[in-house]
Amino acid sequence: MPDQRDCYIGLMSGTSVDAVDAIVARFDSAQGRPEILATHSHPPPTGLRDALLGLSGAGQRLTLLEYGRLDQAVGSWFAEAANAVIDKAALSADRIAAIGSHGQTIWHAPDDTRPFSLQIGAAPRIAAETGCSVVADFRNADIALGGQGAPLVCAFHAALFADADTHRVAVNIGGIANITLLPHQAASDTTAIRGFDTGPGNGLMDAWIQRIHGRSHDAAGAWAASGTIDDALFEALASEAYFQRPPPKSTGREYFGLDWLDRHLEALPHAPDPADVQATLCELTAATIIDAIERFGPGQEALYLCGGGVHNRYLVERIAAWAGPRPVETTGMLGLDPDWIEALAFAWLARQRVLGQPGNAPGVTGARGLAVLGAWHAAPLPSDAADA
């Protein structure tokens, strides 16, 4: 009987820890273009989000027992998301070639004396609870080659969005924002791909509104829009050395978190209104995205947004204002729903692992060469295997 494992699942939970995005896709064998079969967004169990967000603060502590329990809890959460999207697609586990699980990043330190990136979400548990093979730990193979291990979506962006006639930039706005610079050469030459994390995306805004109002996010950016940009705070935040640092570079909530914001607020001679802080954080995200494009990718003609930030209408307005005459669209204009690009990227990365093809872009991460990314965790054997 021919192998029917022709579908891939991507699982992604970002720095805001609001849900696992799960997607089932099938890829065209010739061009690798995806056909999306089902999507599902799976919120975390009660208490798990707070536990994970609490790990990013300065001076955080975690016992080995707590670490192990969190790892298993996140694995079960991801497995629930995978099973839910398999059900939505009306598939069985034997149709899934592999699940690509990003895991939940709890610390990203590519510039440490011993570089590493740590994601939890026990892949063997996902395999056991879904009956599917799992590919996880995508970042560290690139880091071992001297790379940043992030952002990982850039090679996928190039495969889908590079155009031989147009200089494009894909802007992914999750908790952290990142860009993929796609000059027209990137359509045929993967070494032309460039990209990096620009800095905060939604993450600081989410954390601030959670602190002040107990809400997980600023719906449509309404609270930010009600405030006024605090010039002194904006100048202090925008002067952060990370923004001027040339790529390759990547960052996370352990850098751009509330501790970072608090240090700047405490240094001001005045206490801004909380809504003004939110407006300023929104402006920071918009300004640093466009500044990064102009500073390190001049000549880009069109911007395509994806990620949760596309739903923050005020943020999109501010990005468009900073972008000037360049059109700002979502990836929906290119045929792919902006909400599902990151999850789809991990389905694609799982497929790259199955095919033994590289998943990194050295021009993005700074790695010494191409790498097949991800550790393989085989599906459980059939119950009758021991009798064979």
BAVORO-193861 format. One line per field, with one value per residue: residue in three letters; x, y, z of N, C-alpha, C in turn; residue number from 1. Coordinates in steps of 0.2 Angstrom, whole numbers. Example, Ala and Ser with C-alpha at 12.3 -4.5 7.8 and 13.67 -1.06 7.14 Angstrom:
<atoms>
resn: ALA  SER
n_east: 66  64
n_north: -28  -11
n_up: 39  35
ca_east: 62  68
ca_north: -22  -5
ca_up: 39  36
c_east: 66  64
c_north: -16  0
c_up: 39  39
resi: 1  2
</atoms>
This chain:
<atoms>
resn: MET  PRO  ASP  GLN  ARG  ASP  CYS  TYR  ILE  GLY  LEU  MET  SER  GLY  THR  SER  VAL  ASP  ALA  VAL  ASP  ALA  ILE  VAL  ALA  ARG  PHE  ASP  SER  ALA  GLN  GLY  ARG  PRO  GLU  ILE  LEU  ALA  THR  HIS  SER  HIS  PRO  PRO  PRO  THR  GLY  LEU  ARG  ASP  ALA  LEU  LEU  GLY  LEU  SER  GLY  ALA  GLY  GLN  ARG  LEU  THR  LEU  LEU  GLU  TYR  GLY  ARG  LEU  ASP  GLN  ALA  VAL  GLY  SER  TRP  PHE  ALA  GLU  ALA  ALA  ASN  ALA  VAL  ILE  ASP  LYS  ALA  ALA  LEU  SER  ALA  ASP  ARG  ILE  ALA  ALA  ILE  GLY  SER  HIS  GLY  GLN  THR  ILE  TRP  HIS  ALA  PRO  ASP  ASP  THR  ARG  PRO  PHE  SER  LEU  GLN  ILE  GLY  ALA  ALA  PRO  ARG  ILE  ALA  ALA  GLU  THR  GLY  CYS  SER  VAL  VAL  ALA  ASP  PHE  ARG  ASN  ALA  ASP  ILE  ALA  LEU  GLY  GLY  GLN  GLY  ALA  PRO  LEU  VAL  CYS  ALA  PHE  HIS  ALA  ALA  LEU  PHE  ALA  ASP  ALA  ASP  THR  HIS  ARG  VAL  ALA  VAL  ASN  ILE  GLY  GLY  ILE  ALA  ASN  ILE  THR  LEU  LEU  PRO  HIS  GLN  ALA  ALA  SER  ASP  THR  THR  ALA  ILE  ARG  GLY  PHE  ASP  THR  GLY  PRO  GLY  ASN  GLY  LEU  MET  ASP  ALA  TRP  ILE  GLN  ARG  ILE  HIS  GLY  ARG  SER  HIS  ASP  ALA  ALA  GLY  ALA  TRP  ALA  ALA  SER  GLY  THR  ILE  ASP  ASP  ALA  LEU  PHE  GLU  ALA  LEU  ALA  SER  GLU  ALA  TYR  PHE  GLN  ARG  PRO  PRO  PRO  LYS  SER  THR  GLY  ARG  GLU  TYR  PHE  GLY  LEU  ASP  TRP  LEU  ASP  ARG  HIS  LEU  GLU  ALA  LEU  PRO  HIS  ALA  PRO  ASP  PRO  ALA  ASP  VAL  GLN  ALA  THR  LEU  CYS  GLU  LEU  THR  ALA  ALA  THR  ILE  ILE  ASP  ALA  ILE  GLU  ARG  PHE  GLY  PRO  GLY  GLN  GLU  ALA  LEU  TYR  LEU  CYS  GLY  GLY  GLY  VAL  HIS  ASN  ARG  TYR  LEU  VAL  GLU  ARG  ILE  ALA  ALA  TRP  ALA  GLY  PRO  ARG  PRO  VAL  GLU  THR  THR  GLY  MET  LEU  GLY  LEU  ASP  PRO  ASP  TRP  ILE  GLU  ALA  LEU  ALA  PHE  ALA  TRP  LEU  ALA  ARG  GLN  ARG  VAL  LEU  GLY  GLN  PRO  GLY  ASN  ALA  PRO  GLY  VAL  THR  GLY  ALA  ARG  GLY  LEU  ALA  VAL  LEU  GLY  ALA  TRP  HIS  ALA  ALA  PRO  LEU  PRO  SER  ASP  ALA  ALA  ASP  ALA
n_east: 4  3  12  2  5  4  1  5  7  8  13  12  16  17  27  17  9  -4  -12  -10  -7  -13  -11  -16  -9  -6  7  11  19  28  31  30  20  7  -8  -21  -29  -35  -38  -34  -36  -29  -32  -22  -22  -30  -20  -8  -3  0  10  20  23  28  41  50  54  67  79  72  67  68  64  71  60  49  52  52  38  32  36  30  17  15  18  7  -3  0  -2  -15  -20  -15  -22  -35  -35  -33  -45  -53  -49  -54  -46  -36  -23  -13  -12  -4  12  21  22  26  33  35  37  37  45  56  68  80  95  106  118  125  139  139  130  112  95  80  67  51  40  37  41  41  29  19  20  16  3  -4  -1  7  22  35  43  54  63  70  79  92  101  105  110  121  130  134  124  110  99  86  76  65  56  60  65  55  46  52  51  38  34  44  47  51  51  49  54  51  45  42  33  32  22  22  23  36  43  47  56  57  68  66  73  72  80  80  70  76  88  93  103  101  92  87  85  78  75  66  62  51  35  19  21  25  15  4  8  8  -5  -11  -5  -11  -25  -29  -32  -29  -24  -24  -38  -39  -31  -37  -35  -22  -24  -32  -23  -9  6  21  34  46  47  46  58  68  65  67  80  87  101  100  92  99  109  118  111  116  103  93  79  69  56  63  72  65  55  43  52  62  54  50  62  65  53  55  66  61  57  44  28  20  3  -6  -12  -5  7  4  1  13  21  15  19  32  34  29  38  51  50  49  60  70  68  72  85  92  87  85  76  65  50  37  26  21  11  9  4  -2  -2  -9  -22  -22  -28  -24  -10  -7  -11  -1  10  9  9  22  28  27  25  26  16  6  1  -8  -3  -13  -16  -7  -12  -12  -18  -15  -15  -11  2  14  12  10  23  30  24  29  43  44  41  53  62  58  61  74  80  87  82  85  91  106  110  101  102  115  122  135  133  121  107  99  85  79  74  70  56  49  33  22  24  14  1  2  15  24  22  25
n_north: -6  11  25  35  47  62  74  89  96  111  119  133  144  160  174  180  171  168  158  142  141  131  121  112  106  103  100  106  95  99  113  116  123  128  119  123  114  114  124  130  138  137  140  142  131  135  146  142  151  162  156  154  167  172  168  176  187  198  190  179  163  145  129  113  103  111  115  103  99  110  109  96  100  110  102  94  103  108  96  94  104  100  88  93  101  91  84  94  94  82  70  56  51  43  50  60  66  72  82  99  107  122  124  132  146  149  155  164  165  169  176  173  168  154  150  148  142  140  130  124  110  96  86  71  68  75  67  55  58  61  52  54  57  69  84  95  107  117  128  126  119  128  138  131  132  144  153  164  157  162  175  161  160  166  159  152  163  167  157  157  171  178  188  189  201  212  221  215  216  205  207  201  202  197  193  198  208  204  205  200  203  204  205  206  196  186  177  167  165  159  164  178  181  191  195  199  201  215  221  225  218  215  211  220  229  220  215  227  232  221  222  234  234  221  214  203  208  223  227  230  240  250  256  261  270  280  287  298  300  300  310  310  298  290  294  289  275  272  274  263  252  240  243  250  241  231  218  200  198  194  193  193  191  191  201  213  216  219  223  230  241  246  251  262  270  273  281  293  310  312  305  296  295  280  276  284  278  266  271  276  264  257  266  265  251  252  262  257  246  251  259  249  243  254  257  245  238  246  251  243  239  236  232  218  213  201  190  192  206  212  214  224  239  252  251  246  257  267  261  262  276  279  272  279  283  270  255  247  231  216  199  192  198  191  179  171  169  181  177  164  162  160  148  139  140  132  119  119  119  106  98  101  95  81  79  81  93  110  121  133  151  156  169  177  172  172  160  148  140  131  121  106  107  104  91  74  65  50  43  34  16  4  -5  -18  -21  -27  -40  -44
n_up: 0  -4  4  13  20  19  24  34  50  58  73  83  96  102  109  116  122  120  113  106  89  77  62  48  33  16  4  -12  -23  -33  -33  -20  -14  -2  3  13  25  37  51  68  84  100  116  131  145  161  171  165  156  164  171  162  156  168  168  161  167  175  185  186  193  193  198  195  196  194  181  173  175  169  156  152  153  144  133  133  130  117  111  112  104  92  90  89  78  68  69  65  51  47  47  50  61  54  42  43  40  48  63  65  78  86  100  116  118  132  135  126  120  110  109  120  130  129  117  115  113  121  121  127  129  128  116  114  122  114  103  108  112  101  91  81  71  77  74  82  92  83  82  87  79  70  78  83  72  73  71  74  76  74  65  61  51  39  28  24  21  10  1  -2  -5  -12  -26  -43  -50  -41  -26  -11  6  20  34  50  64  79  96  97  83  67  51  34  21  4  -9  -27  -32  -23  -27  -35  -29  -14  -6  -6  3  17  34  51  68  73  85  98  96  97  110  121  122  125  137  145  145  151  164  168  165  166  154  140  128  118  110  93  95  102  115  114  104  111  118  120  112  121  121  127  133  122  115  124  124  110  109  112  111  104  92  83  81  69  58  58  70  84  96  111  123  135  134  128  139  152  163  156  151  163  168  160  162  176  175  170  172  175  177  165  159  159  147  138  139  132  120  116  116  105  95  95  91  78  72  74  66  53  52  53  41  32  36  35  24  11  -3  -4  -10  -7  7  16  28  42  55  72  74  63  67  75  72  74  76  63  56  60  56  42  41  45  34  23  6  1  -2  10  14  19  20  15  2  -6  -6  6  22  34  48  49  45  53  59  48  43  52  49  36  39  46  35  27  35  35  21  21  18  19  32  37  34  30  27  35  48  51  52  48  37  28  36  40  50  66  78  77  83  84  79  90  91  82  92  90  87  95  93  81
ca_east: 0  7  12  -3  6  5  -1  9  4  12  11  16  14  22  29  12  7  -12  -15  -7  -10  -12  -13  -14  -7  -3  11  12  26  33  32  30  14  3  -15  -23  -34  -39  -34  -37  -32  -31  -30  -19  -26  -30  -14  -2  0  4  17  25  25  32  48  54  57  74  80  67  70  63  67  70  54  44  54  49  31  30  38  25  11  15  18  0  -7  2  -5  -23  -21  -14  -28  -41  -35  -33  -52  -56  -48  -57  -41  -33  -16  -9  -11  1  19  25  20  32  31  40  37  36  52  57  74  83  102  111  124  128  146  137  124  107  88  77  59  49  34  39  39  38  22  15  20  12  -4  -7  0  11  29  35  49  55  70  72  83  99  106  107  115  128  134  136  119  105  93  80  70  65  51  62  66  48  43  55  48  31  33  49  45  57  50  48  58  46  47  37  33  28  21  19  25  42  42  53  56  61  69  66  75  69  85  78  65  80  94  91  108  99  87  89  79  80  70  66  61  45  29  13  22  25  8  0  10  6  -13  -12  -4  -15  -32  -30  -34  -23  -22  -27  -42  -39  -27  -41  -33  -17  -27  -35  -18  -5  13  25  40  52  48  48  65  72  65  70  88  90  106  98  89  105  114  117  110  111  101  86  78  63  53  68  75  60  49  41  57  65  50  50  68  64  48  58  71  58  55  36  24  15  -3  -5  -14  0  12  2  2  20  23  13  23  39  34  29  44  57  49  50  67  74  68  75  92  96  84  83  74  60  44  30  26  16  10  6  4  -8  -2  -13  -28  -22  -29  -20  -4  -6  -11  5  15  7  11  29  31  26  22  26  10  6  -5  -7  -1  -19  -15  -3  -16  -11  -21  -10  -16  -8  8  19  10  11  30  32  22  34  49  43  42  60  66  57  64  81  81  88  76  88  93  112  110  97  104  123  125  141  130  114  106  92  83  74  75  65  53  45  27  22  23  7  1  4  22  28  20  28
ca_north: 0  17  29  41  52  67  81  91  100  116  122  139  148  165  177  183  165  168  152  138  141  124  121  106  108  98  104  104  92  102  120  117  128  124  119  123  110  116  128  130  142  133  144  138  130  140  146  140  157  166  153  155  174  174  166  181  193  198  187  173  157  139  123  107  100  116  115  97  100  115  106  92  104  113  97  92  109  107  90  95  109  96  83  97  103  84  82  98  92  75  66  52  52  40  54  65  64  75  88  103  110  127  124  138  149  152  159  165  168  167  179  171  164  147  152  143  144  135  130  118  107  89  83  64  68  77  61  50  60  62  46  57  59  76  88  100  110  120  133  125  117  134  141  127  134  151  158  167  152  166  172  155  161  170  155  151  169  168  151  159  178  182  189  191  208  217  220  215  214  202  210  197  205  193  197  201  209  202  207  197  207  199  208  201  190  180  172  162  164  160  168  185  183  194  196  199  203  222  223  223  218  216  209  225  232  215  215  233  232  215  225  240  233  214  211  200  212  229  225  234  246  256  260  265  276  285  290  303  298  303  311  309  291  287  295  285  268  271  275  257  250  235  245  252  236  228  211  196  199  191  195  190  194  191  207  218  214  225  225  235  246  249  255  268  274  276  287  299  315  313  298  296  292  273  276  287  273  261  274  276  257  256  270  262  245  255  266  253  241  255  261  244  242  259  256  239  235  251  249  238  243  234  229  214  211  195  189  195  213  214  215  230  244  258  249  246  264  270  258  265  283  279  269  284  281  262  252  242  227  210  193  190  200  186  173  167  172  183  174  157  161  157  140  136  140  126  114  118  117  99  95  101  90  75  78  81  99  115  126  140  155  159  177  179  170  172  153  147  136  128  116  103  109  100  84  69  61  45  41  27  10  1  -9  -25  -21  -31  -47  -45
ca_up: 0  -4  10  13  25  14  27  39  55  61  79  85  101  102  115  120  125  121  110  101  82  74  55  43  26  11  0  -19  -23  -38  -31  -12  -12  3  3  20  25  43  56  75  89  106  122  136  151  166  175  162  153  169  173  157  156  174  167  157  171  177  191  187  196  191  200  190  196  190  174  171  175  164  149  150  153  137  128  132  127  110  108  112  98  86  89  88  71  65  69  60  45  46  45  55  62  49  36  45  39  54  66  67  84  88  107  119  120  138  135  119  121  104  110  126  129  127  114  115  113  125  120  131  126  127  109  115  124  108  98  112  113  94  87  75  72  79  73  87  93  76  82  90  74  67  83  83  66  73  69  79  77  73  65  57  46  33  22  22  17  3  -4  -4  -7  -16  -33  -48  -52  -35  -20  -6  13  24  41  54  70  85  102  94  76  62  44  29  15  -2  -16  -33  -33  -18  -30  -38  -25  -7  -2  -6  8  23  39  58  73  73  92  101  91  101  117  127  123  128  144  148  146  156  170  170  165  167  148  137  122  116  104  88  97  104  121  112  100  115  122  117  112  126  117  131  134  115  113  128  121  103  109  114  106  99  86  79  80  62  59  61  77  86  103  114  129  140  133  128  143  157  166  152  151  170  169  157  166  182  174  167  177  176  177  160  159  156  140  134  138  127  113  115  114  99  90  95  86  71  70  73  60  47  53  52  34  29  38  33  17  7  -9  -3  -13  -5  13  17  35  44  62  76  74  58  70  79  67  76  74  56  53  62  51  36  42  45  28  18  -1  0  0  16  13  22  15  11  -5  -9  -6  12  28  39  54  50  42  57  60  42  42  55  45  30  42  47  28  25  39  32  15  22  15  24  34  39  29  33  26  40  55  52  52  43  31  28  40  41  56  70  81  75  88  80  82  94  86  83  98  89  84  99  91  74
c_east: 4  6  7  -1  8  3  4  5  10  9  15  12  19  23  23  8  -1  -15  -9  -11  -8  -15  -12  -14  -5  1  12  19  31  35  32  24  9  -4  -17  -29  -39  -35  -38  -33  -34  -28  -26  -23  -25  -23  -8  1  3  10  22  27  29  39  53  57  64  74  75  71  65  67  66  63  49  46  51  42  28  31  33  18  10  15  10  -5  -6  -2  -12  -24  -20  -20  -34  -41  -35  -41  -55  -55  -51  -52  -39  -26  -11  -9  -6  8  23  21  26  30  37  41  37  43  51  63  78  90  107  117  127  135  145  130  119  100  84  69  57  42  35  37  37  31  17  14  15  4  -8  -6  4  18  30  42  49  62  73  78  91  104  109  112  121  132  135  130  115  100  86  81  70  60  54  63  59  45  46  52  41  30  38  46  51  57  50  52  52  49  41  38  29  28  18  21  31  40  48  51  60  61  70  67  73  74  83  73  69  86  93  97  106  94  90  83  82  74  71  66  54  39  23  15  22  18  3  2  8  -1  -15  -11  -9  -23  -34  -33  -28  -20  -26  -31  -42  -35  -31  -38  -27  -19  -30  -29  -14  2  17  32  46  53  49  55  70  71  68  77  91  95  104  95  94  110  113  115  116  109  94  85  71  61  58  72  70  54  47  47  61  61  50  56  68  59  51  63  68  57  48  34  19  8  -3  -7  -9  6  10  3  9  23  21  17  30  39  34  35  50  56  51  58  72  74  72  83  95  93  81  81  68  53  37  31  20  16  7  7  -2  -8  -7  -20  -28  -22  -25  -13  -2  -7  -4  11  15  10  19  32  30  23  22  19  11  0  -3  -5  -7  -19  -11  -6  -15  -14  -15  -10  -12  -1  14  18  12  19  33  30  27  41  49  44  49  64  64  60  72  84  83  82  79  90  99  112  106  100  111  126  131  139  123  113  99  91  78  76  69  62  48  38  27  21  16  7  2  11  26  27  23  34
c_north: 6  21  35  46  58  74  82  96  105  119  128  143  154  168  179  177  165  162  148  139  135  124  114  108  102  103  101  101  95  109  121  122  125  125  118  119  111  120  128  134  139  137  139  137  135  140  145  146  161  163  154  162  176  172  171  187  192  194  181  167  151  133  118  104  104  116  109  97  104  112  101  95  107  108  94  97  109  101  91  99  104  91  87  99  96  83  87  97  85  70  61  53  49  44  60  63  67  81  93  108  115  126  131  141  152  156  159  168  166  170  178  168  157  148  146  146  139  136  124  116  100  86  75  64  70  70  56  51  61  56  48  58  67  79  94  102  112  124  131  122  123  138  138  129  141  156  160  162  156  172  166  155  163  165  153  157  169  163  153  166  181  182  192  198  214  215  221  214  211  204  205  200  200  197  201  202  207  204  202  201  203  203  203  195  184  175  166  160  165  163  176  187  186  195  196  201  211  225  221  223  220  215  214  228  227  215  221  233  226  218  230  238  225  211  208  204  218  228  231  240  252  260  264  271  282  289  295  300  303  304  309  301  287  288  290  277  267  272  268  254  245  237  247  246  232  221  207  198  196  193  192  194  195  198  213  216  220  227  231  241  250  254  262  273  277  281  293  304  316  306  299  293  285  273  279  282  268  265  274  269  256  260  267  256  248  258  262  248  245  257  256  242  247  259  250  235  241  248  245  242  242  230  224  211  204  195  193  202  216  216  222  236  250  257  249  253  268  267  261  272  283  276  274  282  274  259  247  238  221  204  190  192  195  179  168  172  174  180  168  156  158  149  137  135  134  119  113  116  109  95  95  96  83  74  79  88  105  119  133  144  159  167  180  178  172  166  152  143  134  122  113  104  104  93  80  65  56  44  35  22  7  -4  -16  -26  -26  -39  -49  -49
c_up: 0  2  9  18  21  17  32  44  57  68  82  91  102  108  119  124  125  118  107  94  79  66  52  36  22  6  -7  -20  -28  -35  -23  -10  -8  1  10  20  32  47  63  79  96  112  127  142  157  170  171  159  158  171  168  156  162  173  164  161  173  184  192  189  194  193  194  190  192  183  170  170  169  157  147  149  146  132  127  129  120  107  107  105  92  85  87  80  66  64  64  53  43  44  51  55  57  42  37  45  45  56  67  73  86  95  109  121  127  139  128  120  116  105  116  125  127  124  114  115  116  124  124  127  123  121  110  117  118  104  102  112  106  90  81  77  73  77  78  88  86  77  83  85  71  72  83  77  67  72  75  81  76  69  60  51  39  27  19  18  10  -2  -6  -7  -11  -23  -37  -50  -47  -29  -14  1  17  31  46  61  75  91  101  86  72  55  40  23  9  -8  -21  -34  -29  -21  -33  -34  -18  -3  -2  0  14  28  46  62  74  80  94  95  96  109  122  128  126  136  148  150  151  163  173  170  165  160  144  131  122  110  99  89  100  110  119  108  105  119  117  117  117  123  121  132  127  113  117  125  115  103  111  109  102  92  81  77  73  63  57  68  78  93  105  120  135  140  133  132  148  161  163  152  157  171  166  160  172  181  171  173  179  175  171  162  156  149  136  134  133  120  111  113  107  93  90  91  79  68  69  68  54  47  51  44  30  30  35  26  13  0  -10  -6  -10  2  14  25  37  52  66  76  68  61  74  74  68  74  67  53  55  57  45  36  41  38  22  12  -2  2  6  15  18  17  12  4  -9  -9  0  18  32  45  55  47  46  58  54  41  46  52  39  33  43  40  26  29  36  25  15  19  20  26  36  33  32  33  31  47  56  52  47  37  33  33  40  49  60  72  79  81  84  83  85  89  87  89  97  86  88  97  84  74
resi: 1  2  3  4  5  6  7  8  9  10  11  12  13  14  15  16  17  18  19  20  21  22  23  24  25  26  27  28  29  30  31  32  33  34  35  36  37  38  39  40  41  42  43  44  45  46  47  48  49  50  51  52  53  54  55  56  57  58  59  60  61  62  63  64  65  66  67  68  69  70  71  72  73  74  75  76  77  78  79  80  81  82  83  84  85  86  87  88  89  90  91  92  93  94  95  96  97  98  99  100  101  102  103  104  105  106  107  108  109  110  111  112  113  114  115  116  117  118  119  120  121  122  123  124  125  126  127  128  129  130  131  132  133  134  135  136  137  138  139  140  141  142  143  144  145  146  147  148  149  150  151  152  153  154  155  156  157  158  159  160  161  162  163  164  165  166  167  168  169  170  171  172  173  174  175  176  177  178  179  180  181  182  183  184  185  186  187  188  189  190  191  192  193  194  195  196  197  198  199  200  201  202  203  204  205  206  207  208  209  210  211  212  213  214  215  216  217  218  219  220  221  222  223  224  225  226  227  228  229  230  231  232  233  234  235  236  237  238  239  240  241  242  243  244  245  246  247  248  249  250  251  252  253  254  255  256  257  258  259  260  261  262  263  264  265  266  267  268  269  270  271  272  273  274  275  276  277  278  279  280  281  282  283  284  285  286  287  288  289  290  291  292  293  294  295  296  297  298  299  300  301  302  303  304  305  306  307  308  309  310  311  312  313  314  315  316  317  318  319  320  321  322  323  324  325  326  327  328  329  330  331  332  333  334  335  336  337  338  339  340  341  342  343  344  345  346  347  348  349  350  351  352  353  354  355  356  357  358  359  360  361  362  363  364  365  366  367  368  369  370  371  372  373  374  375  376  377  378  379  380  381  382  383  384  385  386  387  388
</atoms>
